[in-house]
């Protein structure tokens, strides 16, 4: 089953809702970054949230970057999403892992350790929109909801979950976003708050085999709504040799020559190796190839 998002709106225009099943995306991230269980839970939650947030962008060319800049052992976790919900990301310390909480759950806030949630939207303006808040819990979902409440003044329910299996793969992952729209009906708001109690362990709902629409019915139980569309989403990295070449050029010819000179003096092979932090693809240039870029 591929990762998918469904989008819906209450018929009275009080709220819009998104449900995502992100298991395949999280498993791709695990395969690329070799994450430990607690790091997987953190990274998977942020990938899940970022994917949904990307689908709220206004134009097809827009992108969004969501980062948790933590003070704990996980370091920075960063995800980039697009208008279609496709996402990529990295976690500074993929091996971040600590003992379980007394409840038996993975201690995500423990490896985050406080810090900042930052959101940057590239919507075609000269300067991207940037919003930052201090983390309120480090558990991701509460922090995303707080960001929307304070930076965009949009009351938001956000439920996220990642269930890691005994073989360290992702067994289930997903999330629910419900955002109130202007002049929302108070009765609908009260019903949404009541329904939110049933979404406290959203990954378990997907683990039981529920579909996106099944989960949506729980989130919007007792409320009439219309289902708009379903998006197939993926973990996609758009790195390329062209971008890598621009990175080499940004170093400047003298710096590139200095690197090769240092390698030669230490008896090492003269080459420039650049790794994509999102997909770990390796780009290797020998001295002739690298210096020829400056001739262009």
C-alpha positions in Angstrom: 0.0 0.0 0.0 1.4 3.4 -0.9 1.3 6.4 1.4 -1.8 8.5 0.9 -3.5 11.7 2.1 -7.3 12.3 2.0 -8.7 15.8 2.3 -12.2 16.8 3.4 -14.3 19.7 4.7 -17.3 19.8 6.9 -20.5 20.7 5.0 -21.1 23.8 7.0 -17.6 25.2 6.4 -16.5 25.0 10.0 -13.4 22.9 9.5 -11.1 21.1 7.0 -9.6 17.7 7.7 -6.6 15.7 6.5 -5.8 12.1 7.2 -2.4 10.6 6.1 -1.2 7.0 6.1 2.6 7.5 6.0 4.0 4.0 6.7 5.7 3.6 3.3 7.3 7.1 3.6 8.7 6.3 7.0 10.0 2.9 5.9 11.9 4.6 3.0 13.4 7.1 5.5 14.5 4.2 7.8 16.1 2.4 4.8 18.0 5.5 3.8 19.0 6.9 7.2 19.3 3.7 9.2 17.5 5.2 12.2 17.2 3.7 15.7 13.7 3.2 17.0 13.3 6.5 19.0 14.9 8.5 16.1 12.5 6.7 13.7 9.5 7.9 15.9 10.7 11.5 15.8 11.7 11.5 12.2 8.6 9.7 11.1 6.3 12.1 12.9 7.9 15.1 11.4 7.8 13.6 7.9 4.1 12.8 8.4 3.3 16.3 9.6 5.4 18.0 6.9 3.7 16.0 4.1 0.3 17.2 5.2 1.5 20.8 5.7 2.9 20.8 2.1 -0.5 20.1 0.7 -1.7 23.4 2.2 0.7 25.4 0.1 -1.1 27.7 -2.4 0.8 27.0 -5.7 2.3 23.9 -7.4 5.9 25.4 -7.4 5.9 26.1 -3.6 7.8 24.2 -1.0 7.9 24.1 2.8 10.7 23.3 5.2 9.8 22.2 8.8 12.6 21.7 11.3 12.9 20.8 14.9 16.1 22.2 16.2 16.5 20.3 19.4 19.0 20.6 22.2 19.0 16.9 22.9 20.9 14.0 21.3 18.8 13.9 18.2 20.1 17.3 17.1 18.2 18.9 14.2 15.5 17.0 12.3 14.4 18.7 9.1 11.9 17.9 6.4 11.1 19.5 3.1 7.7 19.0 1.4 6.0 20.1 -1.7 2.4 21.1 -2.9 1.7 17.4 -3.7 2.6 16.1 -0.2 5.9 14.5 -1.3 8.6 14.8 1.3 12.2 14.3 2.1 14.3 14.9 5.2 17.2 14.1 7.5 17.9 13.7 11.2 21.3 14.9 12.5 21.7 11.8 14.8 19.9 8.9 13.3 21.1 6.6 16.1 19.5 8.7 18.8 17.8 6.3 21.2 17.1 6.2 24.9 15.1 3.9 27.2 11.4 3.7 26.9 9.1 5.9 29.0 7.5 4.2 32.1 4.4 3.9 29.9 6.3 1.7 27.5 6.3 4.3 24.7 9.3 5.6 22.8 10.7 8.8 24.5 10.7 11.2 21.6 10.7 14.3 23.7 13.7 12.9 25.6 15.9 12.8 22.5 14.6 16.2 21.3 15.4 17.9 24.6 13.7 21.2 24.1 14.4 23.7 21.4 12.8 25.5 18.4 10.2 24.5 15.8 10.8 26.5 12.6 8.7 26.6 9.5 9.8 28.2 6.2 7.5 28.5 3.2 9.0 29.3 -0.2 5.9 30.7 -2.0 7.6 32.6 -4.7 8.2 35.8 -2.8 11.6 37.5 -2.6 12.0 36.4 1.0 10.5 33.1 2.2 7.9 33.2 5.1 9.5 32.1 8.3 7.8 31.2 11.6 9.5 30.0 14.8 8.2 28.9 18.1 9.7 27.3 21.2 8.8 23.7 21.5 6.0 23.0 23.9 6.5 19.3 24.4 9.0 17.9 21.9 6.5 15.2 20.9 5.9 16.9 17.5 2.1 16.9 17.2 1.6 19.4 20.1 4.3 21.5 18.7 2.8 21.6 15.2 -0.6 22.6 16.7 1.1 25.3 18.8 2.8 26.7 15.7 -0.5 27.0 13.8 -2.2 28.6 16.8 0.5 31.2 17.4 2.1 31.9 14.1 -0.9 31.5 11.7 -3.8 32.0 14.2 -5.5 28.8 13.0 -6.8 26.5 15.8 -5.5 23.0 14.8 -5.9 19.5 16.1 -2.8 17.5 15.2 -2.5 13.8 16.0 0.6 11.9 14.8 1.9 8.3 15.4 4.7 6.0 14.4 4.7 2.4 15.5 8.1 0.8 15.3 8.2 -3.0 14.9 10.6 -5.4 16.6 12.8 -5.5 13.4 13.1 -1.7 13.6 10.9 -1.2 10.5 7.8 1.0 10.6 4.7 -1.2 11.3 2.2 1.7 11.1 2.4 5.5 10.8 -0.1 8.2 10.1 -1.7 11.4 11.3 -4.8 13.6 11.4 -5.0 17.3 11.0 -8.3 19.2 11.7 -8.2 23.0 11.3 -11.0 25.3 12.3 -12.1 27.9 9.6 -13.4 31.4 10.4 -16.8 31.6 12.1 -16.8 27.9 12.9 -20.0 26.6 14.5 -19.6 26.1 18.3 -21.5 22.8 18.2 -19.1 21.5 15.6 -16.1 22.7 17.6 -17.4 20.9 20.7 -18.0 17.7 18.7 -14.4 17.9 17.2 -13.0 18.2 20.7 -14.9 15.2 21.8 -13.8 13.1 18.8 -10.1 14.1 19.4 -10.0 11.9 22.4 -10.4 8.8 20.1 -7.3 9.9 18.1 -4.8 9.8 20.9 -3.1 6.7 19.5 -3.5 7.2 15.8 -0.8 4.7 14.7 -2.8 1.9 16.5 -5.8 2.7 14.3 -3.8 2.2 11.2 -2.2 -0.9 12.7 -5.6 -2.4 13.1 -6.1 -2.1 9.4 -8.3 1.0 9.3 -8.2 3.0 6.1 -7.7 6.8 5.8 -11.5 7.2 5.4 -12.2 5.0 8.5 -9.9 7.3 10.5 -11.6 10.4 9.0 -15.0 9.0 10.1 -13.7 8.9 13.7 -12.3 12.5 13.5 -15.5 13.8 12.1 -18.0 11.5 13.8 -21.4 13.1 14.1 -20.5 15.9 11.6 -21.6 16.0 8.0 -18.6 16.4 5.6 -17.5 16.0 2.0 -14.4 14.1 0.9 -12.6 16.1 -1.7 -9.6 14.1 -3.0 -6.9 11.5 -2.3 -3.2 12.1 -3.0 -0.6 9.5 -3.4 2.6 10.7 -1.8 6.2 9.5 -1.5 9.6 10.1 -0.1 11.3 11.9 -3.0 14.7 13.5 -3.2 15.4 15.8 -6.2 19.1 16.1 -5.8 21.1 16.1 -9.1 24.6 16.5 -10.5 23.6 20.1 -11.6 23.0 21.0 -7.9 26.2 19.4 -6.8 28.1 21.2 -9.4 26.7 24.5 -8.2 27.8 23.6 -4.7 31.4 23.0 -5.9 31.3 26.3 -7.8 30.1 28.1 -4.7 33.3 27.0 -2.9 35.4 28.9 -5.4 38.3 27.6 -7.5 41.1 28.5 -5.0 39.3 26.5 -2.2 38.8 23.5 -4.5 42.5 23.6 -5.6 43.5 23.9 -1.9 41.5 20.7 -1.1 43.2 18.7 -3.9 46.6 20.1 -2.9 46.0 19.0 0.7 44.9 15.5 -0.4 48.0 15.2 -2.6 50.4 16.2 0.2 48.9 13.6 2.5 49.1 10.9 -0.1 45.4 10.6 -0.6 43.4 10.2 -3.8 42.6 13.5 -5.3 38.8 13.6 -5.4 35.8 15.7 -4.2 33.0 13.6 -2.6 29.6 15.2 -1.9 26.8 13.3 -0.2 23.1 14.3 -0.4 21.9 14.6 3.2 18.4 13.6 2.2 19.0 10.4 0.2 22.7 9.7 0.9 23.5 9.6 -2.8 27.2 10.1 -3.4 28.6 12.4 -6.1 32.4 12.0 -6.8 34.6 14.3 -8.9 38.2 13.9 -9.7 40.5 16.9 -10.0 40.1 17.3 -13.7 36.3 17.1 -13.6 36.0 19.5 -10.7 38.3 22.2 -12.1 36.7 21.9 -15.5 33.5 23.2 -14.0 35.2 26.6 -13.5 36.1 26.8 -17.1 32.4 26.7 -18.0 
